[in-house]
Amino acid sequence: MKQDRITPAKRRPVNLSLDTGIVAAAREVGINLSQVSEAAIRTATRKEQERRWQEENRAAMESSNAWVEKNGLPFAKYRMF
């Protein structure tokens, strides 16, 4: 899966159902619900994209790690540390 970047774009109105107590408390302290919701959705989306990428590439990473365990790091003799 190609990991897509989430870039800012035009705004689109959507309907969300939120706990009325949370909405009231947020408004009372001046929190912008749209901005907070967008940031949380962006974070959750990126986290899920990363999880899916790791799952889809697990076999390749395990294979690479097994090769290094068996053969050592390529060019290890040139390392300065």
Beta strands, then each sheet from edge to edge (+ up, - down):
end
